[in-house]
C-alpha cells in the first residue's frame, strides 16, 4: 500500500511568518464580505493550531450542513477518514463512514439529501504526466444522500489533475468551475468550466500567471465576487505558505503579494475555505518540519479588510489625512501630500 508521501507525490508546499491565535470576530459589515484587491490586502487569519487530538492528515475538505448544524470533515491520510463536529474545531471520527478509493476531496450540494464528492485517484496503469510524482492523478466523483456513505461513479472526469488538491465550485446558477493543478501545459492552478459538473472544458492559462500556486480553495461570496485561499509549492523553496486571491468573475484573479500565513519550518497546505453563519473559516494541513506524514488539521478565522468608503470629493480636492483611501465614481482614490498640500489623487 502506498504511503501518504507517495499518495501526495512530492508536494512539499511552504510557510514562514507567525501563527496568530484565534479570536478575531466574524465579519458582519457588507463590504467585508466582498472579495476585492482592497479587502484581501488587509486580510488576516486567526489560527487555532492543532492539538494532540486533532485529526491527522492533509487535504481537508469541510462541508457544513446548515439544517443540522453539523460539520463534516474529510481528510487524506492512511487510511482516509470522515469526522463530524458541532463547532468545526473539535472532531469525532464518524464510525462506519465510507469514502471512495481516493483522496483530495471536494463536496458540493446538488439538492436536499443529494451530494456530489469530487476526488483524485491514482491511475496505476497510466504513464505519469507530472514531474512531482511517478503516478498519474485523475479526477473522479462519488454520490451520497447522507454525507457519510459515498458511492463511486464511472470516470475519470479529467485524466490529469497533476499535483495539488482540486476543488470544484458550484455556482448559484447551477454551473461549475473547477480549479486544479497540472504541469501538462504549465505548472500552476488551472481552470475548467462545466454546465453539469461532469463534462468539463479546460481554459488556457493559469491563475495569476503564477506557477508557484497550488491547492486552490475557492468561494463565491454573497455579492458575487470570488475569494480564494491557496498554498505555495514548497520543496527546495522552504515551507509552504497560505496565499489569498480575489476575483470579480472566478476566472481572472488578483493575487496578494504577501502571504496570508507563513510559519517558519511548518508547511501549511491544502486549505478548505467556507463562509458559515457570516464567518469565513479555513481548514488546512499543518505539517511541522515540512513533513506531510506528521500533518494534522488546523483551522482559522479569516477576516477581510474594509473596502474604501465612497466619497463625493473629486480628485484634486482637499483631504485631511495622508494615506486615507476612498472611492470616487467607483474608482479608488487616496489622500496624498502633493506640493505641500493634502489632496485626493487617483490610484495608479
Phi, psi and omega in degrees: 000134182292150176281169176300323179299319178294317182301317184273004180068216178254035179288108173237098186260151199239166184204151179195077173205246179211144177282135175260133180286153184294156176148357178284130183291162179296146176288140180232329180293143185300322183291335180284343176261031174239129181268108179223165175304328179288316183286329177284338179298326180258014184290143176227152179239115177268113193259137167257104182297157179291156176244182180299333182266000180292147179300136176280158174124184178230185174053049179290141166233132183244132173240132179252121177269104185286348178282331181246349183072025183256134173264138175243128181242128177244128183237160172257116179204185176242096004272169174291149184218161174242138179231157174233159182202155174260350182230356180079005182238316180257121192244147174235130179298135181275107182294134177083358178295150184227117178255156176293169175282086182187206184191178178060069190278152174208111187256135173233151179260129179262328182182184178303124179055037181218108187229150176234132178246118172272145180203162177261150175213152181283137174259089192295335183259012179251143179293144179296143179240003179232151185280344186278354182205157175268011181235165181249129180258129177238162182262128178235178173213159177224165181235157181204156173249352184227004179069005180243323183245117187246136180250115179298147179243162181301148181193191010275164175276320172228137186266006178208104172244023166048222179249142185113171187254115180286147175225133178258142179238123176260118184277163181302334180277003177089357176272167188233152169229132178248132177245127187206167180250144172199157171238019176303320176255304178204136180295142180141186181271124179252169184230139170229150180238159182203147174274335183235359181080006181240316177260118189248143174245118181278143178259154179280161178085180179219156187299131177058013182050038185240108183286355182268357182270137177217175171056060183288137174234096186268160177206134173268125185278165182301332181270005178093355174281171183235139179238146178217138165246135181223181175247171169254162175281125182269258181065226180290355181269000180109196182288154177284150180236156171269136181242165179224140182221160176224159182205150175269341186226001181081358182247313181259121191241143172256127185253121175296138188287330180256155186294148172284322178211128177217128184231125181304129175062019175231124175273129173246127195206168172054056184288156169234127187241128180221151171252112186232119179052044177078007183239131176276122182236144182232134171242145184200162174284139182234105191242094177300142181069011180062025181260107182298334180290343177255013183288143170235165183272121175252171179216169179197163176253124182263125177242123178276158176284167179281141175286151178302139178284144177291153178218154176270354181288138180270153171305133183100342178276166186288148172225171191248344184219118180299135180095346178298142181242150179201179174235137175235117182053041176082357181254141180287135174228158182221147178279119181234153174266111183235124183048044174082000181238146175272120180220156174286134179228148177292148177274131178086000000 
